[in-house]
Amino acid sequence: MSKAYKKIEIVGISKESLSDAINVAIERAADTLHGLSWFEVGELRGRIDEGRVAEYQATVKVGFRLD
């Protein structure tokens, strides 16, 4: 049996950590997609406000199996 996958890109945002931003992206994808199989982290960045880290941002590619 052959399989095919689709890959989408999501940006997760958290005030806590980069790890939390990654989890936010994956959990949000799981709310609307099924068959999630893997993820890869592309970009890590953040926003600075008044000289402090205000939020963490992670661009995550999520792969899921097509029906």
Biopython code that builds the backbone (N, CA, C, O; Angstrom):
import numpy as np
from Bio.PDB.StructureBuilder import StructureBuilder

atoms = [
    (1, "MET", "N", (0.831, -1.175, 0.000)),
    (1, "MET", "CA", (0.000, 0.000, 0.000)),
    (1, "MET", "C", (0.881, 1.246, 0.000)),
    (1, "MET", "O", (1.773, 1.375, 0.838)),
    (2, "SER", "N", (0.642, 2.137, -0.909)),
    (2, "SER", "CA", (1.388, 3.385, -0.991)),
    (2, "SER", "C", (0.777, 4.419, -0.063)),
    (2, "SER", "O", (-0.410, 4.363, 0.256)),
    (3, "LYS", "N", (1.597, 5.359, 0.363)),
    (3, "LYS", "CA", (1.132, 6.427, 1.243)),
    (3, "LYS", "C", (1.551, 7.764, 0.664)),
    (3, "LYS", "O", (2.551, 7.855, -0.049)),
    (4, "ALA", "N", (0.787, 8.799, 0.972)),
    (4, "ALA", "CA", (1.140, 10.158, 0.574)),
    (4, "ALA", "C", (0.913, 11.072, 1.773)),
    (4, "ALA", "O", (-0.009, 10.867, 2.562)),
    (5, "TYR", "N", (1.760, 12.071, 1.893)),
    (5, "TYR", "CA", (1.687, 13.007, 3.005)),
    (5, "TYR", "C", (1.617, 14.436, 2.487)),
    (5, "TYR", "O", (2.086, 14.739, 1.390)),
    (6, "LYS", "N", (1.036, 15.289, 3.278)),
    (6, "LYS", "CA", (1.008, 16.725, 2.998)),
    (6, "LYS", "C", (1.764, 17.406, 4.129)),
    (6, "LYS", "O", (1.735, 16.949, 5.272)),
    (7, "LYS", "N", (2.442, 18.505, 3.801)),
    (7, "LYS", "CA", (3.199, 19.242, 4.795)),
    (7, "LYS", "C", (2.688, 20.682, 4.818)),
    (7, "LYS", "O", (2.587, 21.327, 3.775)),
    (8, "ILE", "N", (2.369, 21.177, 6.007)),
    (8, "ILE", "CA", (1.939, 22.561, 6.155)),
    (8, "ILE", "C", (2.873, 23.271, 7.133)),
    (8, "ILE", "O", (3.585, 22.638, 7.913)),
    (9, "GLU", "N", (2.851, 24.580, 7.071)),
    (9, "GLU", "CA", (3.706, 25.383, 7.932)),
    (9, "GLU", "C", (2.837, 26.218, 8.873)),
    (9, "GLU", "O", (1.883, 26.867, 8.443)),
    (10, "ILE", "N", (3.177, 26.190, 10.150)),
    (10, "ILE", "CA", (2.419, 26.890, 11.184)),
    (10, "ILE", "C", (3.409, 27.661, 12.057)),
    (10, "ILE", "O", (4.525, 27.196, 12.290)),
    (11, "VAL", "N", (3.007, 28.825, 12.533)),
    (11, "VAL", "CA", (3.832, 29.578, 13.479)),
    (11, "VAL", "C", (3.155, 29.522, 14.840)),
    (11, "VAL", "O", (2.030, 29.994, 15.007)),
    (12, "GLY", "N", (3.856, 28.938, 15.816)),
    (12, "GLY", "CA", (3.368, 28.903, 17.193)),
    (12, "GLY", "C", (3.984, 30.057, 17.969)),
    (12, "GLY", "O", (5.151, 30.393, 17.771)),
    (13, "ILE", "N", (3.208, 30.656, 18.843)),
    (13, "ILE", "CA", (3.674, 31.799, 19.627)),
    (13, "ILE", "C", (3.410, 31.533, 21.106)),
    (13, "ILE", "O", (2.342, 31.048, 21.481)),
    (14, "SER", "N", (4.399, 31.858, 21.944)),
    (14, "SER", "CA", (4.264, 31.675, 23.384)),
    (14, "SER", "C", (5.017, 32.770, 24.121)),
    (14, "SER", "O", (6.042, 33.257, 23.644)),
    (15, "LYS", "N", (4.513, 33.152, 25.273)),
    (15, "LYS", "CA", (5.225, 34.083, 26.141)),
    (15, "LYS", "C", (6.189, 33.338, 27.066)),
    (15, "LYS", "O", (6.988, 33.965, 27.762)),
    (16, "GLU", "N", (6.116, 31.997, 27.077)),
    (16, "GLU", "CA", (6.892, 31.190, 28.020)),
    (16, "GLU", "C", (8.251, 30.733, 27.493)),
    (16, "GLU", "O", (9.278, 30.961, 28.131)),
    (17, "SER", "N", (8.252, 30.070, 26.295)),
    (17, "SER", "CA", (9.500, 29.486, 25.791)),
    (17, "SER", "C", (9.352, 29.066, 24.331)),
    (17, "SER", "O", (8.247, 29.005, 23.792)),
    (18, "LEU", "N", (10.492, 28.780, 23.707)),
    (18, "LEU", "CA", (10.471, 28.257, 22.338)),
    (18, "LEU", "C", (9.816, 26.884, 22.303)),
    (18, "LEU", "O", (9.050, 26.575, 21.390)),
    (19, "SER", "N", (10.118, 26.072, 23.289)),
    (19, "SER", "CA", (9.509, 24.742, 23.365)),
    (19, "SER", "C", (7.987, 24.839, 23.447)),
    (19, "SER", "O", (7.274, 24.072, 22.801)),
    (20, "ASP", "N", (7.506, 25.769, 24.228)),
    (20, "ASP", "CA", (6.065, 25.965, 24.346)),
    (20, "ASP", "C", (5.473, 26.452, 23.026)),
    (20, "ASP", "O", (4.372, 26.044, 22.658)),
    (21, "ALA", "N", (6.187, 27.317, 22.313)),
    (21, "ALA", "CA", (5.714, 27.799, 21.011)),
    (21, "ALA", "C", (5.582, 26.640, 20.022)),
    (21, "ALA", "O", (4.628, 26.593, 19.246)),
    (22, "ILE", "N", (6.534, 25.704, 20.048)),
    (22, "ILE", "CA", (6.462, 24.520, 19.193)),
    (22, "ILE", "C", (5.239, 23.685, 19.558)),
    (22, "ILE", "O", (4.503, 23.238, 18.678)),
    (23, "ASN", "N", (5.024, 23.476, 20.848)),
    (23, "ASN", "CA", (3.871, 22.697, 21.300)),
    (23, "ASN", "C", (2.556, 23.367, 20.921)),
    (23, "ASN", "O", (1.601, 22.682, 20.554)),
    (24, "VAL", "N", (2.491, 24.684, 21.004)),
    (24, "VAL", "CA", (1.284, 25.414, 20.617)),
    (24, "VAL", "C", (0.954, 25.135, 19.152)),
    (24, "VAL", "O", (-0.197, 24.863, 18.811)),
    (25, "ALA", "N", (1.968, 25.202, 18.290)),
    (25, "ALA", "CA", (1.751, 24.962, 16.859)),
    (25, "ALA", "C", (1.232, 23.544, 16.605)),
    (25, "ALA", "O", (0.284, 23.353, 15.844)),
    (26, "ILE", "N", (1.850, 22.568, 17.238)),
    (26, "ILE", "CA", (1.461, 21.171, 17.021)),
    (26, "ILE", "C", (0.068, 20.894, 17.590)),
    (26, "ILE", "O", (-0.744, 20.225, 16.951)),
    (27, "GLU", "N", (-0.204, 21.402, 18.779)),
    (27, "GLU", "CA", (-1.516, 21.174, 19.382)),
    (27, "GLU", "C", (-2.629, 21.836, 18.563)),
    (27, "GLU", "O", (-3.721, 21.282, 18.433)),
    (28, "ARG", "N", (-2.352, 23.010, 18.018)),
    (28, "ARG", "CA", (-3.357, 23.692, 17.183)),
    (28, "ARG", "C", (-3.603, 22.902, 15.898)),
    (28, "ARG", "O", (-4.744, 22.769, 15.455)),
    (29, "ALA", "N", (-2.530, 22.380, 15.304)),
    (29, "ALA", "CA", (-2.686, 21.552, 14.107)),
    (29, "ALA", "C", (-3.521, 20.311, 14.423)),
    (29, "ALA", "O", (-4.361, 19.899, 13.622)),
    (30, "ALA", "N", (-3.284, 19.723, 15.589)),
    (30, "ALA", "CA", (-4.021, 18.513, 15.978)),
    (30, "ALA", "C", (-5.505, 18.788, 16.192)),
    (30, "ALA", "O", (-6.324, 17.872, 16.105)),
    (31, "ASP", "N", (-5.862, 20.055, 16.475)),
    (31, "ASP", "CA", (-7.275, 20.408, 16.649)),
    (31, "ASP", "C", (-8.055, 20.317, 15.338)),
    (31, "ASP", "O", (-9.259, 20.061, 15.350)),
    (32, "THR", "N", (-7.372, 20.525, 14.201)),
    (32, "THR", "CA", (-8.082, 20.606, 12.922)),
    (32, "THR", "C", (-7.669, 19.548, 11.905)),
    (32, "THR", "O", (-8.350, 19.366, 10.896)),
    (33, "LEU", "N", (-6.574, 18.855, 12.153)),
    (33, "LEU", "CA", (-6.074, 17.844, 11.209)),
    (33, "LEU", "C", (-6.019, 16.482, 11.888)),
    (33, "LEU", "O", (-5.935, 16.391, 13.113)),
    (34, "HIS", "N", (-6.067, 15.436, 11.089)),
    (34, "HIS", "CA", (-5.870, 14.104, 11.652)),
    (34, "HIS", "C", (-4.732, 13.415, 10.902)),
    (34, "HIS", "O", (-4.362, 13.824, 9.802)),
    (35, "GLY", "N", (-4.192, 12.381, 11.501)),
    (35, "GLY", "CA", (-3.092, 11.650, 10.877)),
    (35, "GLY", "C", (-1.753, 12.356, 10.979)),
    (35, "GLY", "O", (-0.864, 12.107, 10.165)),
    (36, "LEU", "N", (-1.587, 13.243, 11.973)),
    (36, "LEU", "CA", (-0.294, 13.906, 12.143)),
    (36, "LEU", "C", (0.784, 12.851, 12.382)),
    (36, "LEU", "O", (0.598, 11.926, 13.172)),
    (37, "SER", "N", (1.914, 13.003, 11.686)),
    (37, "SER", "CA", (2.954, 11.986, 11.765)),
    (37, "SER", "C", (4.303, 12.521, 12.218)),
    (37, "SER", "O", (5.040, 11.814, 12.905)),
    (38, "TRP", "N", (4.643, 13.751, 11.851)),
    (38, "TRP", "CA", (5.976, 14.272, 12.168)),
    (38, "TRP", "C", (5.964, 15.791, 12.105)),
    (38, "TRP", "O", (5.022, 16.407, 11.607)),
    (39, "PHE", "N", (7.034, 16.375, 12.624)),
    (39, "PHE", "CA", (7.196, 17.825, 12.525)),
    (39, "PHE", "C", (8.674, 18.153, 12.381)),
    (39, "PHE", "O", (9.543, 17.364, 12.751)),
    (40, "GLU", "N", (8.936, 19.329, 11.837)),
    (40, "GLU", "CA", (10.301, 19.846, 11.780)),
    (40, "GLU", "C", (10.245, 21.333, 12.100)),
    (40, "GLU", "O", (9.321, 22.036, 11.690)),
    (41, "VAL", "N", (11.233, 21.796, 12.827)),
    (41, "VAL", "CA", (11.284, 23.196, 13.213)),
    (41, "VAL", "C", (12.119, 23.944, 12.187)),
    (41, "VAL", "O", (13.258, 23.569, 11.909)),
    (42, "GLY", "N", (11.543, 25.011, 11.623)),
    (42, "GLY", "CA", (12.236, 25.807, 10.621)),
    (42, "GLY", "C", (12.942, 26.996, 11.248)),
    (42, "GLY", "O", (14.161, 26.983, 11.419)),
    (43, "GLU", "N", (12.183, 28.013, 11.585)),
    (43, "GLU", "CA", (12.739, 29.246, 12.129)),
    (43, "GLU", "C", (12.371, 29.405, 13.596)),
    (43, "GLU", "O", (11.273, 29.047, 14.023)),
    (44, "LEU", "N", (13.306, 29.945, 14.352)),
    (44, "LEU", "CA", (13.056, 30.329, 15.734)),
    (44, "LEU", "C", (13.325, 31.818, 15.831)),
    (44, "LEU", "O", (14.361, 32.300, 15.374)),
    (45, "ARG", "N", (12.400, 32.538, 16.419)),
    (45, "ARG", "CA", (12.575, 33.982, 16.558)),
    (45, "ARG", "C", (11.733, 34.451, 17.735)),
    (45, "ARG", "O", (11.050, 33.660, 18.386)),
    (46, "GLY", "N", (11.793, 35.743, 17.994)),
    (46, "GLY", "CA", (11.001, 36.292, 19.084)),
    (46, "GLY", "C", (10.754, 37.766, 18.874)),
    (46, "GLY", "O", (11.255, 38.383, 17.934)),
    (47, "ARG", "N", (9.967, 38.309, 19.778)),
    (47, "ARG", "CA", (9.661, 39.733, 19.747)),
    (47, "ARG", "C", (10.206, 40.358, 21.018)),
    (47, "ARG", "O", (10.092, 39.793, 22.105)),
    (48, "ILE", "N", (10.797, 41.530, 20.864)),
    (48, "ILE", "CA", (11.378, 42.255, 21.990)),
    (48, "ILE", "C", (10.503, 43.461, 22.293)),
    (48, "ILE", "O", (10.069, 44.172, 21.386)),
    (49, "ASP", "N", (10.251, 43.681, 23.566)),
    (49, "ASP", "CA", (9.481, 44.842, 23.999)),
    (49, "ASP", "C", (10.215, 45.463, 25.191)),
    (49, "ASP", "O", (10.425, 44.808, 26.211)),
    (50, "GLU", "N", (10.595, 46.713, 25.051)),
    (50, "GLU", "CA", (11.304, 47.448, 26.103)),
    (50, "GLU", "C", (12.543, 46.701, 26.596)),
    (50, "GLU", "O", (12.797, 46.621, 27.797)),
    (51, "GLY", "N", (13.305, 46.158, 25.655)),
    (51, "GLY", "CA", (14.565, 45.506, 25.981)),
    (51, "GLY", "C", (14.454, 44.117, 26.578)),
    (51, "GLY", "O", (15.451, 43.565, 27.045)),
    (52, "ARG", "N", (13.270, 43.547, 26.573)),
    (52, "ARG", "CA", (13.067, 42.200, 27.128)),
    (52, "ARG", "C", (12.348, 41.327, 26.110)),
    (52, "ARG", "O", (11.645, 41.824, 25.230)),
    (53, "VAL", "N", (12.534, 40.031, 26.243)),
    (53, "VAL", "CA", (11.819, 39.094, 25.372)),
    (53, "VAL", "C", (10.337, 39.141, 25.731)),
    (53, "VAL", "O", (9.954, 38.878, 26.872)),
    (54, "ALA", "N", (9.513, 39.477, 24.749)),
    (54, "ALA", "CA", (8.070, 39.574, 24.969)),
    (54, "ALA", "C", (7.357, 38.288, 24.558)),
    (54, "ALA", "O", (6.367, 37.899, 25.177)),
    (55, "GLU", "N", (7.861, 37.628, 23.513)),
    (55, "GLU", "CA", (7.269, 36.367, 23.079)),
    (55, "GLU", "C", (8.250, 35.594, 22.217)),
    (55, "GLU", "O", (9.150, 36.160, 21.597)),
    (56, "TYR", "N", (8.050, 34.286, 22.197)),
    (56, "TYR", "CA", (8.836, 33.373, 21.382)),
    (56, "TYR", "C", (7.969, 32.912, 20.220)),
    (56, "TYR", "O", (6.764, 32.712, 20.370)),
    (57, "GLN", "N", (8.598, 32.745, 19.058)),
    (57, "GLN", "CA", (7.880, 32.306, 17.873)),
    (57, "GLN", "C", (8.653, 31.162, 17.218)),
    (57, "GLN", "O", (9.872, 31.236, 17.070)),
    (58, "ALA", "N", (7.951, 30.121, 16.834)),
    (58, "ALA", "CA", (8.570, 28.965, 16.174)),
    (58, "ALA", "C", (7.767, 28.613, 14.926)),
    (58, "ALA", "O", (6.562, 28.372, 14.995)),
    (59, "THR", "N", (8.452, 28.588, 13.786)),
    (59, "THR", "CA", (7.825, 28.133, 12.559)),
    (59, "THR", "C", (8.012, 26.617, 12.493)),
    (59, "THR", "O", (9.137, 26.118, 12.491)),
    (60, "VAL", "N", (6.903, 25.902, 12.441)),
    (60, "VAL", "CA", (6.910, 24.441, 12.486)),
    (60, "VAL", "C", (6.231, 23.894, 11.245)),
    (60, "VAL", "O", (5.131, 24.324, 10.897)),
    (61, "LYS", "N", (6.874, 22.954, 10.578)),
    (61, "LYS", "CA", (6.258, 22.239, 9.466)),
    (61, "LYS", "C", (5.723, 20.924, 10.036)),
    (61, "LYS", "O", (6.444, 20.178, 10.698)),
    (62, "VAL", "N", (4.451, 20.660, 9.764)),
    (62, "VAL", "CA", (3.784, 19.459, 10.284)),
    (62, "VAL", "C", (3.378, 18.591, 9.106)),
    (62, "VAL", "O", (2.778, 19.079, 8.149)),
    (63, "GLY", "N", (3.701, 17.312, 9.172)),
    (63, "GLY", "CA", (3.323, 16.378, 8.120)),
    (63, "GLY", "C", (2.178, 15.483, 8.582)),
    (63, "GLY", "O", (2.148, 15.020, 9.722)),
    (64, "PHE", "N", (1.238, 15.253, 7.668)),
    (64, "PHE", "CA", (0.135, 14.360, 7.980)),
    (64, "PHE", "C", (-0.211, 13.519, 6.763)),
    (64, "PHE", "O", (-0.045, 13.944, 5.620)),
    (65, "ARG", "N", (-0.693, 12.320, 7.037)),
    (65, "ARG", "CA", (-1.026, 11.357, 5.981)),
    (65, "ARG", "C", (-2.336, 11.740, 5.315)),
    (65, "ARG", "O", (-3.315, 12.054, 5.992)),
    (66, "LEU", "N", (-2.352, 11.713, 4.018)),
    (66, "LEU", "CA", (-3.581, 11.953, 3.268)),
    (66, "LEU", "C", (-4.418, 10.690, 3.234)),
    (66, "LEU", "O", (-3.889, 9.584, 3.129)),
    (67, "ASP", "N", (-5.735, 10.863, 3.324)),
    (67, "ASP", "CA", (-6.641, 9.702, 3.281)),
    (67, "ASP", "C", (-6.674, 9.106, 1.892)),
    (67, "ASP", "O", (-7.378, 8.123, 1.658)),
]
sb = StructureBuilder()
sb.init_structure("model")
sb.init_model(0)
sb.init_chain("A")
sb.init_seg("    ")
for serial, (resi, resn, name, xyz) in enumerate(atoms, 1):
    if name == "N":
        sb.init_residue(resn, " ", resi, " ")
    sb.init_atom(name, np.array(xyz, "f"), 0.0, 1.0, " ", f" {name:<3s}", serial, name[0])
structure = sb.get_structure()
